[in-house]
Amino acid sequence: MLKSLLSPKTCGSHSIFWRFRLPVTEQKLRRVELCNFSIEKYQSHSKFSTSCPRSIQRAMGEFRFSDYDCIGFDLDSTILQYNMTNLINLGYDVIAEFLVNKKGYNPKHLKKPLTEKDLDLMQKGLFVDFERGNILKLTPNGKIHNASHGSRFLNAEEIERYYPNREWELCTIFSKDPLVTWNGPLSMKIRTWLCCFDMPAAIAFARVVDTLDEDNGKPLDKYDFLSDFLDAFSDMYAREQVKNNDGNFFPAVKENPAKYIHKCKPETLDWIRRIKEKKKTFLITGSNLDFVEMTTSYAFGENWKSLFDIIVCYAKKPGFFTDSRPFYSLKDCYEDKEVTSEELEVGKVYNQGNWKDLFQFFVRTTGVSNPRCLYVGDNLLQDIYAPSKYSNCDTMVISDEQLAEGMLHHHLVHSDEEMLTSKAWGSFFSLKTPNGDKDSFWNNIIKKHSKLCIPELAMITNKPLDEPLKCFIQEHDDRELHGFHPAKPVTVTNL
């Protein structure tokens, strides 16, 4: 659920409710359970040379769904979509309530209603420097492009004082390999917020820093409230809270699913069924089965399990793609007995597990010695970077920001645009520099580690599976960026 701050993710939002926007030339862009990932195993891990498929080497820059033997999906923010405006407001209220009522924080800032300025402080993919009280936006090589201290944005001179030459060692480490900071001591110093479930943390974090600075009369030398934040996220998102109907977050979603969850478009579900007729389909989600049942039965219908040949819950990504954690059968939605790869069955639901064993399941059930696999997801670390780099599995990105920032020659807008765009931080995909527009950290990940990037599945479900599509060439100097479908974000046109 809370991937970057707590545990397996439970993020999402349905087929986006669209409305028409003015032509882009006329409109102004508006604005813990930490996975048991072993750094030692990770650092020595290499792509599976014999047990995993090689990425498809069709004509450079060309993609077909029909090229794959197995096509899998993340759930939240991929097939299942949420009303992010309502979800983010709920998430913030629950965090603030916990910090004030259970940790004794001053309510002066935390309990204030969220304003447009507050919402502008949020953006997917921002980084947090816990000890300095700063929020950061990075370049692809890990340099600090922009920063705020609490809610106050820093000027160039102030950034240099905090980070000489705009460098911080942990950002450099992250830029070279993001998973090194995923767990262990480094994860207590730097994190990134990558979905609508953890985005409200940016506002809560900034408001706590502002309060501590005011109480102290100046910025502190060191901030030490991360443990309180982790407790807040555990109270919200720990999987036991679903079972116990506790923690304020899950009960609210359960009581009023229509407020937070969008119904999935029938065309999207039919598209997955068509894929399943010819391919193996699979679901890998960080959510526990009880939460999955609660959300999917509302969004997809009671027969949702029939969409997939195998379902993996509580997968603890990104470790699922790098470690060798065993699969478990389920009893009352929780782990029961350990299951080997040979014991995995079509039509069943399992917890935890790992890619190597799942791949052997595909070998056995497809009859193909080296099946080609595609995984579709929204989280750029867990769903895109990890499988691309460590499992030789091709990936496809679902990015709400692509629609929210506007697409070239398209006049559709995202209903949650205000939550997904930021005047203060700028584009999710590009950075404004004195030398022109440059890739953002995350756009660089997208073009190097995915084949396609789309705002939602419904924008591609009308394509025949064997239709060739232009895709990213997965190189640093990919300037064409043909992998954005149905069109590029307007904010990358000057890269």
N, C-alpha and C positions, 0 to 999 in steps of 0.2 A: 504494500500500500504506500505509505509514505516513503518512496524510494530513496530520496536523497537525505532525509532526516530520520526516518524510522525504519519501516519494514517493507515487505512486499507491497507493490503499488496497488491502489485501487483508484485509478484516475479515469476520466472519460468525459464524453458528451455526445449525444446522438447525432444522426444526420443533422447537420447544422441547419437551423432555420435561416433561410436566406431572404434578403430583400434587395432591391436594386439600389446601387450607388450611382452617384454622378460619375461621369467619365473621369478617369484617374487624373487627367490633365487639369480638371476643374476642381477636383476635391482636394482638400488639404489632409494629408495623412495625420490622424490624431495620434493627435496622440492616438521502538527502533530496534524496530528490531533490526540491527545491522546484520546483513547476511554473513553467514559463517565463511567468509571468503578468506582464504589463506594467502597472504602476500607472498610467502615463500613459494607456495605452489604456483601462484600466479607468475612470479618472476621467472620461474624455470619452465613455464608452460609454453608450448609451441603449437602451431596448428597441427591438427591430426593429419598425418601424411598418408596413412593407409586406411583409416576407418571413416574418414569424412570426405565429402565430395569436393572436387575442385570447382571454383566458381565458373560459371558458364562463359566460355570464350567464343561466343557468336561474334558476328561482325561488330567491330568497335562502335560503341554507342547505340546498340540495338538490344531491345528487351522484348521477350514474349512470355506471358504466363504459361503458355503451353510447353515451354522448354523445361519446366520443373516437374519432378515426380511427386514432390510433397510441398504443400503450401500451408503455412501456419500463421497464426495471428496472436497478437496480444489482445487483451480484452478491453480494458479501460482506456478511453480516449482513442481507441482504434476502431473496434466494431461498436462497442458500447460508448455512447456519448452522453455528456452531462450538460445541464444548464450551468455554465461556469460562473455566471454572475451570481446566481443563487448559492452555488456550492462554495465559492470563494468567500462570500459574505458569511455563510454559516461557519466555515472553517476559521475565519478570523474571530468571530464572536466566541467560539468555543475556546480558542487559544487565550483570548483576552480574559474571559471569565475564569479560566483555570489559573492563570498567573495572578489575578487579583484575589480571588477567593481562596485558593489553596496554597499559594506561595507568598501572599502578602505584598504584592507589588502595588505601587501607587497607581490608582485608577485615573489620575488626571489626564494622561494622554491615551492610555490603553482603552478606556471606555468611551472615548469620543466617537461619534459617528464617522464613518469613512467618507472622505471628501474626494473630489476629482483629483486634487493634488496627491492625496494618499494613494489612490489607485494608480497614479502615474509613476509611483515609486516601484511598482511591480513590473516584472518582466520575466518570462521564462528564461532559465539559463544564467541568471545572475549568480555571482559567487559571494560568499560571506567570509570575512576575516573576523572570527569570533573575538579574538583577544584585543583587536584594535577598535572594534565596533564599527567596521566599515563594510560596505556593500560594493562589489566590484563588477566591472564588465571588461572582458579580456579580448585581446587580439589572438589570432591563431597560434602565435608563438608564445603566448602566455604573458605578454606585457599588459599593463593596466591601461585600458583606453579611457575609462571614466570611473569615477568613484564617488560615493557619498559617505559621510560620517553620520550615522543615524539617518535622519531625513534630510540633512543639509548636504547639498552637492559641493564637492571640493573643487577649487580652481587648480590650474596646472601647478602652481607653486606649492600648494598644500599636498597635492598628490606626490610631488617629488620629495617632500619632507617625510611623508610616510613610507614611500617606496622609491628610493633613489634610482634614477634612470627608468622609472616606472616598472621596476622589477621586484618581485617577491619570490623567494626560492620555491615556495609551495605551488605558486601559479606556474612556474617553469616546469616543475615536476609533473603537475597535472597536464600541462600542454603536451608533454612527451608521452605520457601514458596515464589517462584519467583514472584507471582502476587502481593505481598504486595508492591513491589517497582515499579509496572507497571505504576501507576499514582500518582498524588499528589506530595508533596515536595520531597520525596525520589527519584522520577524519574528524578529530576533535578540534582541529584548528581551521580547516577549510571545508566547505560544503558548497554544493550548487543546488538550486531549486529548479526542478525540471518538469513539474506538472501542476495542475490546478489544485492538487491536494496540499502541496507545500508552498505554493506561491504566496498565500497570505502571511507566511512566516516573515516575509520581507518587511511588511508593515509593522507587525508586532515587534520584530527585532529593532527596527528603527525607532519605534516609540519607546521601547525600554532604554535604548542608548540615550535618547533625548532626555528622558526622565532622570537617569543617573547623572548625566552631565549637569542638568539644572540643579539637582540636589547637591552636587559637589561644587558647583560654581565654575566648573571648567571640565574639559574632557578628562576622563580617568587615564591613568597610565596603562591599565590593563582591565579588561572586562571579563567577568567570570560568572556568567549566568547560563551557559550552555546546558548544564545539567537540568535546570528548570525547564528549558525549552524541550529537551528530550522527554522529560516527565509529562509535559503538556501533550506532546505528540503520542506518547504511549497511552495516555488517558483517552485520546481521541481515536487512535487507529489500531491499537493492539488487537489482534484477531479475537481474543477472548471477549472483547467488548461486544462483538456481534452476538455471540452465544449468550452473554449475560444481559443483553439489551441495555448496555451501560455506556457512560462516557459522553453523552449528549450529542455526539456526531451521528453515529449509526442509528440511534433511535429516531432522530429527526428525519433521516433519509427513509427509514422504514415506514414511518408514520405517513409521510407525504411523498411517495416516489415521483409523482407527476411534477412536483416542484423542482426536483433535482435531476431527474433522468429523462432523456428524450426517448421516445419510441423509435426503434430502428426501422428504417425504410424497408418495406417489403422487397423492393428491388435488390437491396444489399443482401438480404437473407437468401433470396432466390439465386443470386450470383454465387454465393458460397455453396449452395446446394449443387449448382451446375459444376463447380470445381470438384466437388466431392464425387460426382459421377465418374470423373476421369482421373482424379489424383487422390492422394492421401491428404486429408486436411487435419490440422492439429491446432490446439489452443494451448498456449503457455501463458499463464497469468500469475502475478504475485499475490492475488487476492485468495483468501481462504474460501472453500467451497460454499459455506453458508452465506457469505456476502455475495458470491457469484450467483447463487440460486436466487437471492433476493432481488438483485438487479436485472439479471437476464430474463427471469420469468416475467418481469414487468415489461422489459424492452423488446424481447424477442418472442415471448410466448413460452408456454410450459414445455414444449418439445424442443427446446434449444439444444440439448445435448446431441440430437441427431445431426447437427451441422458438422460434427467433427468425428474423425476416426479415433482420436485419443485426446484426452483432456488432462493437462497438468496444472494443478492449483498450488498456491503457496510455493512457487518455484524458486524464490530467493534469487532472482536475477540481480546482478550479472553473474553471480557464482554458478548459476545453472549452466552457463556456457563455458566455464573455465575449470570448475572443480568436478569431483566425482561423488557428490552426495547421493545416497541411494534413493530410489523411489519407495513410496509406501502406499499400501492399500489404505482405504479409508473406513472408519467406523464413526458414525455420527459426525462426519465432516472433519475429523482429526486423524492423525496418523495411527495406523493399526499395526500391520506387519510389513517388514521390509520385503521388497519385490525386486527380483533380478531382471535384467533386460530380457532374458528368455521367457520370463513369466508375464511380461506386459501383454495385454490383450486389447484387441480392437473393441471400441465401444465402451471402454472403462475410463474411470476418473482416478487419478493418482495425485499424491502430494510430493513436493520437493523433486528429487531426481537430478539428472544431468544430461547434457546433450549427447555425449558419447553413447550412453545406453539407449537413448531415444533414437539415435541414428541407426543403431543395430536393429531396433524394432522396425524401422523403415526398410532396411535391407531385407529383413525376413518377410515383411508383409507386402512389399512391392515386387519382390523377386528380382530387383535390380541390384547389382553388386555395388554400385556407387551412385545412389540416387541423388538427384539434384534437389536442393532445398531452398525455399524462399521463406523469410519471416517478415511479417508486417507489424510495425509497432510505432509508438509515438515517442518513447523515452530514448533520447539520443545516446545515452550511455548503455542502458540495460538492453534495449531492443535493437539498437543499430550498431554501435561501436563494438560491443562485446561479441555478438555472433559473427560480425563481419571479420574481426581481427583474430578471434580465437576458435571459431568453429567452422570456418570456410562455408558459411551459410550466407547466401545473398540476402539483402534486406531492402525493404521499402518503407519510407517514412510517411507517417500521417502528421501533418503540421497545420494546426489551426491558424497559425500566424500567416501562412501563405495567403489565406483568404482575408484575414483581418487587415493586413497591410495593403491589400488590393492587388489584383493580378492584371497583367498587361492585356489590354483589349477586352477585359471582362468587367461587367458592371455590378457584380454580386457583392454583397457585404456580409460580414459575419455578425450574427445577432449579439455576440459577446465582445464586439470590437473594443469597447472601452476597457475591458479587462485584459485584453491581449496586446494592445498597442501602448506605446509610451512616448510622449513628446520629450521627456527628460532623458531617457536612455537611448532613444532613436530606434532604428530598425533592428529587429531580431536577426536579420540576415546580413546586414552591411554596416560598416562603420564610416563615419565622415572623418576624413583626415585632410591635412593641408595638401597632400599629394593626390587628392581625389578619393572616391569611394573604394573601400577595401572589404574583403570578406570578414564577417564576424567569426568568432571562434566556432560557433555552432554551424554556420553555413559551410565552413571548411570541413567539419565532421560529416555533414550531409553529403557533400559532393564527393568525398573520398571514401565513404563507407556505405553508401546506398546506391541503388539503381534508379529509383524514382522517388519523388516527393510530391504528395498530393494533399489537399486540405481535408478530404474525407473519402471513404471508399465509394460513396455514391457517385463521385465524379469519374469513376473508371469502370463502373459495373456494366455500362452499355457497350464496352469494347469486347469484340470476340477474343477469346483466350489466345488465339493464334495470330492476332494482329500485331505487327511489329511496331514498337514504340521507341522513340528516341529516348536515350537514358544518359545518366552521368557517365563519363569515361573514367571516373574514380581516380583522377589525377589532381594534384595541387593546382596546376595551371589550367584547369577546365574553365574556360571563359564563356563558352556557349551556354552551359547550364541547361541543356536540353532535358534533363531529368525532371524538371518541374512541370507537372501536368495539372490542369489543362493549359497552364501558362505560367510564366515566371512571375514572381512578385515584382511589382513596379520598383521596389527598393533595390533590386539587384541589376537593373538595366544599365547602370553606369559603372559596373565593376570592370 
